[in-house]
Amino acid sequence: MSENNQNHPASNNLQQQPASTNSAFKQNAETQNSTEADDYLGLPPEEDLLVSFKKWLVDNNPFYLLSVFFMFWGLYLASVDGATGRGPESLKGLLIFYAVENIYELIMFAMALYLLHKRVNQPHGRLLVFFMIIFLCDATMYQSVIANSCAIDTIWIGAAVSALYFILAALKIGLLIHFLRIKICYEALFYSLASLALLYFIPHIINYLVITNTSNYNVWWIFYDIMIAAALIQLPVIAANWNKKYDDFVDERDNKYWGATELYFYKLIVIIPFIAVPVQILLNAASDLKSIDHSFSNFDYGFVPYILFSAFFIQSVYKKLINSYSISLNAYDFTCTLVIFAAAVITRPIDISVFGDTALYPHRINIFLIVAANIVFFVTRKNYMSISFAAILGLYYTKSYYYGVIEYINSSTVTRAAAFITVSFIMLAAGFALSLSGRTPAPVSLTAGSGSINGGGEASGKIKESGEGKNS
């Protein structure tokens, strides 16, 4: 055997070859695997700009954004053009253009629903939902354009169109929830639909006021009432999630059709209207009210209730984020109300005569809301900073009343005596209430000779009798 191996040196080469071949094959396999991994991760070669651009195009899909931009631009031109611009004669042309926009929204809705429900491309489907909600929030301001184009005899047409669009908006959101199997959050839906109702119908209400009477309406109160309504519709979301310490207003429940957590869906349908409402009121409602009374200005006080409720609306929606940056919810509550109180003082109307002969005007209502909020913080969260702040505000804003009481008490010795006696009864009642709240049961002794059970020897005798019976 050894001689044969020596006579055939090629056999040695054959025996040594597999080792080198294996190492080369292993190296090639590793290179191929790394290349396949890069391909799997979608990492194109740096030098291949065409592949890189194609990947960017697929990931970002700018065509949706360009489509929305051109739709916005076309509707803007339609709303300011002389042939279809503002005015009673242009109502028909405007309705045609905005009917086209609604068809556009329906197509966008159907595309989003298909991409999400069939799980074809869920990120692009969510992007379409994002743009659809922006359209639902009247980003093109067509409700204001239609309302301002109505005369007194056609105002019902504009209101009917807005009502139809509102019903369609509710159906679109409802169908998304149904087909994507999203768990219903009634508070979020109420806020979203109530915000859309404000955006759709307030322009028609103000247009009616403009048409019917241009002098007898108090526009300062009208604007404040609109902002109060916009603030109060946030209350269900705030109240439903007030006792949640660390969780956002909707559970982070993964949804296979939505392709993300349902929390993200609800954030879309509440945050976009949350931003749209004050912006639209400022741009449209305020300018239309100014057409009624040209002296209408300095209406910043009207935003104070909206900002007050918004601070805690945001707390409900982003509670986890706030907890990560804030020391505690109590600190957040106190700090927000302190800043909002400063805003209420700064925006206080200088000329209160515009609100008529009333002792309760918007600035005082704002202060009352701030004090009430701090009392709620104390009752529900034991926030002693807030109750102290509320007490200071209460003393400051009622000083004219208790100054008068003090002057009355000091007017004579009899009144002072009556005041002290009254306080004595009040303190007596307070002491008894404190005793009831802190009562503890009296200790019970079972010693036979003490006779402490039922307060007499009768119980003692019973104990003795039972003892004798046992002995016998």
C-alpha positions as CSV (number, residue, x, y, z in Angstrom):
1,M,0.0,0.0,0.0
2,S,2.8,2.5,0.9
3,E,4.7,1.6,-2.2
4,N,1.7,2.2,-4.4
5,N,1.2,5.6,-2.8
6,Q,4.8,6.4,-3.3
7,N,4.7,5.3,-6.9
8,H,1.6,7.4,-7.6
9,P,2.1,10.9,-6.2
10,A,-1.1,12.1,-7.8
11,S,-3.0,10.1,-5.2
12,N,-1.5,12.3,-2.5
13,N,-2.7,15.4,-4.4
14,L,-6.1,13.9,-4.5
15,Q,-6.1,13.3,-0.8
16,Q,-4.9,16.9,0.0
17,Q,-7.3,18.6,-2.5
18,P,-10.6,18.2,-0.6
19,A,-9.3,20.3,2.3
20,S,-8.5,23.3,0.1
21,T,-11.6,22.8,-2.0
22,N,-13.8,22.7,1.1
23,S,-12.2,26.0,2.4
24,A,-12.8,27.7,-0.9
25,F,-16.4,26.3,-1.1
26,K,-17.0,27.5,2.4
27,Q,-15.7,31.0,1.6
28,N,-17.9,31.2,-1.5
29,A,-20.9,30.0,0.4
30,E,-20.4,32.7,3.0
31,T,-20.1,35.3,0.3
32,Q,-23.2,34.1,-1.4
33,N,-25.1,34.0,1.9
34,S,-24.1,37.5,2.8
35,T,-25.1,38.6,-0.7
36,E,-28.5,36.9,-0.3
37,A,-28.9,38.5,3.1
38,D,-28.3,41.9,1.6
39,D,-30.8,41.2,-1.1
40,Y,-33.3,40.0,1.5
41,L,-32.8,43.1,3.6
42,G,-33.3,45.2,0.5
43,L,-29.9,46.8,0.6
44,P,-28.9,47.6,-3.0
45,P,-25.3,48.2,-4.0
46,E,-24.2,51.8,-3.3
47,E,-23.1,52.3,-6.9
48,D,-26.5,51.2,-8.3
49,L,-28.4,54.5,-8.1
50,L,-31.3,53.2,-10.2
51,V,-32.0,50.3,-7.7
52,S,-31.7,52.7,-4.8
53,F,-34.1,55.2,-6.3
54,K,-36.6,52.4,-7.1
55,K,-36.4,51.2,-3.5
56,W,-37.0,54.8,-2.2
57,L,-39.9,55.1,-4.6
58,V,-41.6,51.9,-3.5
59,D,-41.1,52.7,0.2
60,N,-42.3,56.3,0.1
61,N,-44.7,56.3,-2.8
62,P,-44.7,60.1,-3.5
63,F,-47.5,59.8,-6.0
64,Y,-50.1,59.9,-3.3
65,L,-48.7,63.1,-2.0
66,L,-48.5,64.6,-5.4
67,S,-52.1,63.5,-6.1
68,V,-53.4,65.2,-3.0
69,F,-51.4,68.4,-3.8
70,F,-52.9,68.7,-7.3
71,M,-56.4,68.1,-5.9
72,F,-55.9,70.8,-3.3
73,W,-54.6,73.2,-6.0
74,G,-57.4,72.5,-8.4
75,L,-60.1,73.0,-5.7
76,Y,-58.4,76.3,-4.6
77,L,-58.5,77.6,-8.2
78,A,-62.2,76.5,-8.4
79,S,-63.1,78.4,-5.3
80,V,-61.5,81.7,-6.4
81,D,-62.2,81.7,-10.1
82,G,-64.6,84.3,-11.4
83,A,-66.9,81.7,-13.0
84,T,-67.1,79.5,-10.0
85,G,-66.0,81.8,-7.3
86,R,-67.9,83.0,-4.2
87,G,-71.4,84.3,-4.6
88,P,-74.9,83.0,-5.1
89,E,-74.4,82.6,-8.8
90,S,-71.5,80.2,-8.3
91,L,-73.2,77.7,-6.0
92,K,-73.9,75.2,-8.8
93,G,-70.4,75.3,-10.1
94,L,-68.9,74.9,-6.6
95,L,-71.1,71.9,-5.9
96,I,-69.9,70.2,-9.1
97,F,-66.3,70.7,-8.2
98,Y,-66.7,69.5,-4.6
99,A,-68.8,66.5,-5.8
100,V,-65.7,65.5,-7.8
101,E,-63.6,65.9,-4.7
102,N,-66.0,63.6,-2.8
103,I,-65.7,61.0,-5.6
104,Y,-61.9,61.4,-5.2
105,E,-62.3,60.7,-1.5
106,L,-64.4,57.6,-2.2
107,I,-61.7,56.2,-4.6
108,M,-59.0,56.9,-2.0
109,F,-61.1,55.1,0.7
110,A,-61.7,52.1,-1.5
111,M,-58.0,51.8,-2.4
112,A,-57.0,52.1,1.3
113,L,-59.5,49.5,2.3
114,Y,-58.3,47.1,-0.4
115,L,-54.6,47.5,0.5
116,L,-55.3,47.0,4.2
117,H,-58.0,44.3,4.2
118,K,-56.2,42.2,1.6
119,R,-52.9,43.0,3.3
120,V,-51.3,43.9,-0.1
121,N,-49.4,46.9,1.1
122,Q,-50.4,48.0,4.6
123,P,-48.0,51.0,5.0
124,H,-49.4,52.5,1.8
125,G,-52.9,51.8,3.0
126,R,-52.3,53.6,6.2
127,L,-50.9,56.5,4.3
128,L,-54.1,56.7,2.2
129,V,-56.2,56.7,5.4
130,F,-54.1,59.6,6.7
131,F,-54.8,61.7,3.6
132,M,-58.5,60.7,3.7
133,I,-58.9,61.9,7.3
134,I,-57.2,65.2,6.3
135,F,-59.8,65.6,3.5
136,L,-62.6,64.7,6.0
137,C,-61.5,67.5,8.2
138,D,-62.3,70.0,5.4
139,A,-58.7,70.8,4.6
140,T,-59.8,72.4,1.3
141,M,-62.3,74.5,3.4
142,Y,-65.1,73.7,0.9
143,Q,-67.7,73.9,3.6
144,S,-66.9,77.5,4.2
145,V,-66.8,78.2,0.5
146,I,-70.2,76.6,-0.1
147,A,-71.7,78.3,2.9
148,N,-70.5,81.8,1.8
149,S,-71.9,81.1,-1.7
150,C,-75.5,80.6,-0.4
151,A,-78.1,83.3,-0.3
152,I,-81.1,83.2,2.1
153,D,-83.1,81.2,-0.4
154,T,-80.3,78.7,-1.1
155,I,-78.9,78.3,2.4
156,W,-80.8,75.1,2.8
157,I,-79.0,73.6,-0.2
158,G,-75.6,74.2,1.4
159,A,-76.8,72.8,4.7
160,A,-78.1,69.7,3.0
161,V,-74.8,69.2,1.1
162,S,-72.9,69.5,4.4
163,A,-75.3,67.0,6.1
164,L,-74.8,64.5,3.2
165,Y,-71.0,64.9,3.5
166,F,-71.2,64.4,7.2
167,I,-73.1,61.2,6.8
168,L,-70.6,60.0,4.2
169,A,-67.7,60.8,6.6
170,A,-69.3,58.8,9.4
171,L,-69.9,55.9,7.0
172,K,-66.3,55.9,5.8
173,I,-64.9,55.8,9.4
174,G,-67.5,53.1,10.3
175,L,-66.7,50.9,7.4
176,L,-63.0,51.1,8.1
177,I,-63.6,50.0,11.7
178,H,-65.9,47.2,10.4
179,F,-63.8,45.7,7.6
180,L,-60.5,46.1,9.5
181,R,-62.1,44.5,12.6
182,I,-61.0,47.4,14.9
183,K,-62.3,47.4,18.4
184,I,-64.7,50.3,18.9
185,C,-63.7,53.1,21.1
186,Y,-66.9,55.2,21.5
187,E,-65.3,58.2,23.2
188,A,-62.8,58.6,20.3
189,L,-65.6,58.2,17.7
190,F,-67.7,60.7,19.4
191,Y,-64.9,63.3,19.5
192,S,-64.0,62.7,15.9
193,L,-67.6,63.0,14.6
194,A,-68.4,65.9,16.8
195,S,-65.3,67.7,15.5
196,L,-66.4,67.0,11.9
197,A,-69.9,68.3,12.7
198,L,-68.4,71.6,14.0
199,L,-66.3,71.9,10.8
200,Y,-69.2,71.2,8.5
201,F,-72.1,73.2,10.1
202,I,-70.6,76.2,11.9
203,P,-69.9,78.0,8.5
204,H,-73.6,77.7,7.6
205,I,-74.7,79.0,11.1
206,I,-72.5,82.0,10.8
207,N,-73.5,82.6,7.2
208,Y,-77.1,82.6,8.3
209,L,-76.3,85.2,11.0
210,V,-74.5,87.4,8.4
211,I,-77.4,87.2,6.0
212,T,-80.3,87.8,8.4
213,N,-78.8,90.5,10.6
214,T,-75.6,92.4,10.6
215,S,-75.9,94.4,13.8
216,N,-77.9,92.7,16.5
217,Y,-75.7,89.7,17.2
218,N,-73.0,89.9,19.8
219,V,-70.1,88.3,17.9
220,W,-67.8,88.2,20.9
221,W,-70.2,85.9,22.7
222,I,-70.8,83.8,19.5
223,F,-67.1,83.2,19.1
224,Y,-66.7,82.2,22.7
225,D,-69.7,79.8,22.6
226,I,-68.2,78.1,19.6
227,M,-64.9,77.6,21.4
228,I,-66.7,76.3,24.5
229,A,-68.5,73.7,22.3
230,A,-65.1,72.8,20.7
231,A,-63.7,72.3,24.2
232,L,-66.5,70.3,25.7
233,I,-66.6,67.7,23.0
234,Q,-63.1,66.6,24.3
235,L,-64.6,65.8,27.8
236,P,-65.7,62.2,27.1
237,V,-62.2,61.1,26.0
238,I,-60.8,62.9,29.1
239,A,-63.3,61.4,31.6
240,A,-63.1,57.9,30.2
241,N,-59.3,57.8,30.6
242,W,-58.8,59.9,33.7
243,N,-58.1,57.0,36.0
244,K,-55.6,55.4,33.7
245,K,-52.2,56.1,35.3
246,Y,-49.9,54.9,32.6
247,D,-51.9,53.7,29.5
248,D,-53.0,55.7,26.6
249,F,-56.7,56.1,25.8
250,V,-56.8,53.0,23.6
251,D,-55.0,49.7,24.3
252,E,-52.1,48.9,22.0
253,R,-53.9,46.0,20.4
254,D,-52.2,44.6,17.3
255,N,-54.5,44.4,14.2
256,K,-53.5,42.1,11.4
257,Y,-55.5,44.1,8.8
258,W,-54.4,47.5,9.9
259,G,-50.8,46.3,10.1
260,A,-50.1,48.1,13.3
261,T,-51.7,48.8,16.7
262,E,-55.2,50.1,16.8
263,L,-54.0,52.9,19.0
264,Y,-52.3,54.4,15.9
265,F,-55.7,54.3,14.0
266,Y,-57.5,56.1,16.8
267,K,-54.7,58.7,17.1
268,L,-55.2,59.5,13.5
269,I,-59.0,60.1,13.8
270,V,-58.7,62.3,16.9
271,I,-55.4,64.2,16.5
272,I,-56.1,65.5,13.0
273,P,-59.5,66.9,13.9
274,F,-58.0,68.2,17.1
275,I,-55.6,70.3,15.1
276,A,-58.1,71.2,12.4
277,V,-60.9,72.6,14.6
278,P,-59.1,75.6,16.1
279,V,-57.3,76.3,12.8
280,Q,-60.6,76.4,10.9
281,I,-62.4,78.4,13.5
282,L,-59.6,81.0,13.5
283,L,-59.4,81.2,9.7
284,N,-63.1,81.0,8.8
285,A,-65.4,81.6,11.8
286,A,-63.4,84.6,13.1
287,S,-63.2,86.3,9.7
288,D,-66.9,85.7,9.0
289,L,-67.9,87.1,12.4
290,K,-65.8,90.2,11.6
291,S,-68.0,90.8,8.6
292,I,-70.9,91.2,11.1
293,D,-69.1,93.6,13.4
294,H,-65.9,95.2,12.0
295,S,-64.7,96.1,15.5
296,F,-64.5,92.4,16.3
297,S,-60.9,91.7,17.4
298,N,-58.8,90.7,20.4
299,F,-60.7,87.4,20.8
300,D,-57.8,85.4,22.2
301,Y,-59.7,84.9,25.4
302,G,-61.9,82.5,23.5
303,F,-59.1,79.9,23.0
304,V,-58.5,79.6,26.8
305,P,-61.2,76.9,27.4
306,Y,-60.1,75.0,24.4
307,I,-56.5,75.1,25.6
308,L,-57.5,74.1,29.1
309,F,-59.4,71.0,27.9
310,S,-56.7,70.3,25.3
311,A,-54.0,69.9,27.9
312,F,-55.8,66.9,29.4
313,F,-57.1,65.6,26.1
314,I,-53.4,65.3,25.0
315,Q,-52.7,63.7,28.4
316,S,-55.3,61.0,27.7
317,V,-53.9,60.3,24.2
318,Y,-50.2,60.4,25.0
319,K,-50.2,59.4,28.7
320,K,-47.2,57.0,28.3
321,L,-45.2,59.7,26.7
322,I,-46.1,62.3,29.3
323,N,-45.2,59.9,32.1
324,S,-41.8,59.3,30.6
325,Y,-41.0,63.1,30.7
326,S,-43.1,64.3,33.6
327,I,-42.4,63.7,37.3
328,S,-46.1,62.7,37.9
329,L,-49.5,63.4,36.5
330,N,-50.2,65.7,39.5
331,A,-47.2,67.8,38.5
332,Y,-48.4,67.9,34.9
333,D,-51.9,68.9,36.0
334,F,-50.7,71.7,38.2
335,T,-48.1,73.0,35.7
336,C,-50.6,73.1,32.9
337,T,-53.3,75.0,34.8
338,L,-50.7,77.4,36.1
339,V,-49.6,78.2,32.5
340,I,-53.2,78.4,31.3
341,F,-54.1,80.7,34.1
342,A,-51.3,83.0,33.0
343,A,-52.7,82.9,29.4
344,A,-56.2,83.7,30.8
345,V,-54.8,86.8,32.5
346,I,-52.9,88.0,29.5
347,T,-55.8,87.6,27.1
348,R,-58.3,89.2,29.5
349,P,-60.6,91.5,27.5
350,I,-59.8,95.2,28.2
351,D,-63.2,96.5,27.1
352,I,-65.8,94.2,28.8
353,S,-68.7,96.4,27.6
354,V,-68.8,94.4,24.4
355,F,-70.3,91.5,26.4
356,G,-73.3,93.6,27.5
357,D,-74.6,94.2,31.0
358,T,-73.5,91.0,32.7
359,A,-71.4,90.2,35.7
360,L,-70.3,86.9,34.1
361,Y,-68.2,87.5,31.0
362,P,-65.7,85.1,29.3
363,H,-62.7,86.0,31.4
364,R,-64.5,85.1,34.6
365,I,-65.9,81.9,33.1
366,N,-62.3,81.0,32.2
367,I,-61.1,81.5,35.8
368,F,-64.1,79.5,37.1
369,L,-63.2,76.6,34.7
370,I,-59.6,76.7,36.0
371,V,-60.6,76.7,39.6
372,A,-63.1,73.9,39.0
373,A,-60.4,71.9,37.2
374,N,-58.1,72.2,40.2
375,I,-60.8,71.1,42.6
376,V,-61.4,68.0,40.4
377,F,-57.6,67.3,40.5
378,F,-57.7,67.3,44.3
379,V,-60.9,65.2,44.6
380,T,-59.8,62.5,42.1
381,R,-56.0,62.6,42.4
382,K,-55.3,64.1,45.9
383,N,-53.4,66.9,44.2
384,Y,-52.6,69.3,47.1
385,M,-50.8,71.7,44.9
386,S,-53.9,72.2,42.8
387,I,-56.3,72.7,45.8
388,S,-53.9,75.2,47.2
389,F,-53.8,77.1,43.9
390,A,-57.6,76.9,43.7
391,A,-57.9,78.3,47.2
392,I,-55.6,81.2,46.4
393,L,-57.5,82.0,43.2
394,G,-60.8,81.8,45.1
395,L,-59.7,84.2,47.8
396,Y,-58.3,86.6,45.2
397,Y,-61.3,86.8,43.0
398,T,-63.8,87.0,45.8
399,K,-61.9,89.6,47.9
400,S,-64.5,92.3,47.2
401,Y,-67.2,90.0,48.7
402,Y,-65.4,89.0,51.9
403,Y,-64.1,92.5,52.4
404,G,-67.7,93.6,52.6
405,V,-68.5,90.8,55.0
406,I,-65.6,91.8,57.2
407,E,-66.7,95.4,57.2
408,Y,-70.2,94.3,58.1
409,I,-69.0,92.2,61.0
410,N,-66.8,95.0,62.4
411,S,-69.7,97.5,62.2
412,S,-70.9,96.7,65.7
413,T,-70.3,94.5,68.8
414,V,-73.6,92.6,68.3
415,T,-72.7,91.5,64.8
416,R,-69.2,90.4,66.0
417,A,-70.8,88.4,68.8
418,A,-73.3,86.8,66.4
419,A,-70.5,85.9,64.0
420,F,-68.4,84.2,66.8
421,I,-71.4,82.2,68.0
422,T,-72.2,81.1,64.4
423,V,-68.6,80.0,64.0
424,S,-68.8,78.1,67.3
425,F,-71.8,76.0,66.0
426,I,-69.9,75.4,62.8
427,M,-66.8,74.2,64.6
428,L,-68.9,72.0,66.8
429,A,-70.5,70.3,63.8
430,A,-67.1,69.9,62.2
431,G,-65.7,68.3,65.3
432,F,-68.6,65.8,65.4
433,A,-68.2,65.0,61.7
434,L,-64.5,64.4,62.3
435,S,-65.3,62.1,65.3
436,L,-67.7,60.0,63.1
437,S,-65.1,59.7,60.3
438,G,-62.4,58.6,62.7
439,R,-64.4,56.3,65.0
440,T,-62.9,53.0,66.2
441,P,-64.8,50.2,67.9
442,A,-64.5,49.9,71.6
443,P,-62.4,47.0,72.9
444,V,-64.4,43.9,74.0
445,S,-63.2,41.9,77.0
446,L,-64.2,38.2,77.4
447,T,-63.1,38.0,81.0
448,A,-65.9,36.4,83.1
449,G,-65.4,38.4,86.2
450,S,-65.4,41.8,84.5
451,G,-68.9,41.6,83.2
452,S,-68.0,43.7,80.2
453,I,-70.0,41.8,77.6
454,N,-73.4,43.5,77.1
455,G,-72.4,45.8,79.9
456,G,-73.5,43.7,82.9
457,G,-73.3,40.5,84.9
458,E,-75.9,38.8,82.9
459,A,-73.3,37.8,80.3
460,S,-70.9,36.8,83.1
461,G,-73.5,34.5,84.5
462,K,-74.0,32.9,81.1
463,I,-70.3,32.3,80.8
464,K,-70.2,30.7,84.3
465,E,-73.2,28.5,83.4
466,S,-71.6,27.3,80.2
467,G,-68.4,26.6,82.2
468,E,-70.3,24.5,84.8
469,G,-72.0,22.6,82.1
470,K,-68.7,21.7,80.6
471,N,-67.4,20.6,84.0
472,S,-70.3,18.4,84.7
